[in-house]
Amino acid sequence: MAQIGTEAVGVVRAQYLPPDDPGYGFLAEDAPEASLWVRGDWRGRGRGTALLRRMQDEARARRVPRISLSVEAGNDAKRLYLAEGFVDVPGRESDGVMVWTPQ
Ligand SMILES: CC(C)(COP(=O)(O)OP(=O)(O)OC[C@H]1O[C@@H](n2cnc3c(N)ncnc32)[C@H](O)[C@@H]1OP(=O)(O)O)[C@@H](O)C(=O)NCCC(=O)NCCS
């Protein structure tokens, strides 16, 4: 969670989902699916990048093998994900599914 004083202005989560109840970005049972949100009046000020990097640090520490997500066509968030190392999953481009593998 991104917090300014006592106010929450953004949140990121990576959630393990079962194959029989997957999210839009489901890839595999060992790949938690991420979602990211920053409050409208705080966007464009680096909070989304900071949250995403924090999630990636946590994933490295926990030895998570990969993280997936889905991003709608035309959502500018895709630029952020590409800049932070996510790549399109071959064959899942139409669903906007991306994956990040810790280095
Ligand atoms: C996506 C989201 C989390 C980004 O948060 P943010 O705090 O604005 O992100 P940052 O300020 O760190 O910006 C990082 C990059 O995101 C990209 N970006 C994200 N939203 C953008 C927008 N509306 N317009 C242009 N670029 C945008 C830019 O590439 C930007 O990098 P730059 O400033 O170097 O060009 C935020 O816009 C959001 O909550 N959107 C609604 C929910 C959503 O779409 N979540 C993603 C679903 S997959």
The ligand as a MOL file (V3000), in Angstrom:
LIG
                    3D

  0  0  0     0  0            999 V3000
M  V30 BEGIN CTAB
M  V30 COUNTS 48 50 0 0 0
M  V30 BEGIN ATOM
M  V30 1 C -1.6540 2.3940 -13.7860 0
M  V30 2 C -1.4610 3.2290 -12.5310 0
M  V30 3 C -1.3740 2.3120 -11.3170 0
M  V30 4 C -0.1230 4.0000 -12.6730 0
M  V30 5 O 0.1140 4.6810 -11.4430 0
M  V30 6 P 0.9240 6.0650 -11.4300 0
M  V30 7 O 1.1830 6.4220 -9.9980 0
M  V30 8 O 0.2350 7.0690 -12.2570 0
M  V30 9 O 2.2840 5.6210 -12.1440 0
M  V30 10 P 3.6220 6.4480 -12.2520 0
M  V30 11 O 3.4010 7.8780 -11.8790 0
M  V30 12 O 4.6570 5.7060 -11.5010 0
M  V30 13 O 3.9020 6.3920 -13.8220 0
M  V30 14 C 4.6430 5.3320 -14.3570 0
M  V30 15 C 4.4680 5.1920 -15.8500 0
M  V30 16 O 3.1890 4.7240 -16.1390 0
M  V30 17 C 2.8120 5.1340 -17.4520 0
M  V30 18 N 1.4940 5.6940 -17.2790 0
M  V30 19 C 0.6060 5.2120 -16.3920 0
M  V30 20 N -0.5610 5.8600 -16.5040 0
M  V30 21 C -0.4000 6.7790 -17.4490 0
M  V30 22 C -1.2570 7.7420 -18.0250 0
M  V30 23 N -2.5260 7.9090 -17.6310 0
M  V30 24 N -0.7910 8.5260 -18.9910 0
M  V30 25 C 0.4810 8.3650 -19.4150 0
M  V30 26 N 1.3370 7.4570 -18.9070 0
M  V30 27 C 0.9040 6.6760 -17.9340 0
M  V30 28 C 3.8810 6.0750 -17.9230 0
M  V30 29 O 4.7420 5.3310 -18.7670 0
M  V30 30 C 4.6140 6.4310 -16.6630 0
M  V30 31 O 5.9670 6.6280 -16.8450 0
M  V30 32 P 6.5540 8.0820 -17.2170 0
M  V30 33 O 5.9660 9.0230 -16.2290 0
M  V30 34 O 8.0230 7.8910 -17.0780 0
M  V30 35 O 6.0690 8.3250 -18.6070 0
M  V30 36 C -2.6110 4.2440 -12.3350 0
M  V30 37 O -2.7200 5.0360 -13.5140 0
M  V30 38 C -3.9600 3.5780 -12.0780 0
M  V30 39 O -4.2910 3.2450 -10.9400 0
M  V30 40 N -4.7790 3.3990 -13.1250 0
M  V30 41 C -6.1000 2.8010 -12.9930 0
M  V30 42 C -6.0220 1.3380 -12.6500 0
M  V30 43 C -5.2770 0.5750 -13.7050 0
M  V30 44 O -5.4630 0.7770 -14.8920 0
M  V30 45 N -4.4270 -0.3180 -13.2100 0
M  V30 46 C -3.6750 -1.1870 -14.0740 0
M  V30 47 C -4.5280 -2.3310 -14.5050 0
M  V30 48 S -3.5760 -3.5540 -15.2520 0
M  V30 END ATOM
M  V30 BEGIN BOND
M  V30 1 1 1 2
M  V30 2 1 2 3
M  V30 3 1 2 4
M  V30 4 1 2 36
M  V30 5 1 4 5
M  V30 6 1 5 6
M  V30 7 2 6 7
M  V30 8 1 6 8
M  V30 9 1 6 9
M  V30 10 1 9 10
M  V30 11 2 10 11
M  V30 12 1 10 12
M  V30 13 1 10 13
M  V30 14 1 13 14
M  V30 15 1 14 15
M  V30 16 1 15 16
M  V30 17 1 15 30
M  V30 18 1 16 17
M  V30 19 1 17 18
M  V30 20 1 17 28
M  V30 21 1 18 19
M  V30 22 1 18 27
M  V30 23 2 19 20
M  V30 24 1 20 21
M  V30 25 1 21 22
M  V30 26 2 21 27
M  V30 27 1 22 23
M  V30 28 2 22 24
M  V30 29 1 24 25
M  V30 30 2 25 26
M  V30 31 1 26 27
M  V30 32 1 28 29
M  V30 33 1 28 30
M  V30 34 1 30 31
M  V30 35 1 31 32
M  V30 36 2 32 33
M  V30 37 1 32 34
M  V30 38 1 32 35
M  V30 39 1 36 37
M  V30 40 1 36 38
M  V30 41 2 38 39
M  V30 42 1 38 40
M  V30 43 1 40 41
M  V30 44 1 41 42
M  V30 45 1 42 43
M  V30 46 2 43 44
M  V30 47 1 43 45
M  V30 48 1 45 46
M  V30 49 1 46 47
M  V30 50 1 47 48
M  V30 END BOND
M  V30 END CTAB
M  END
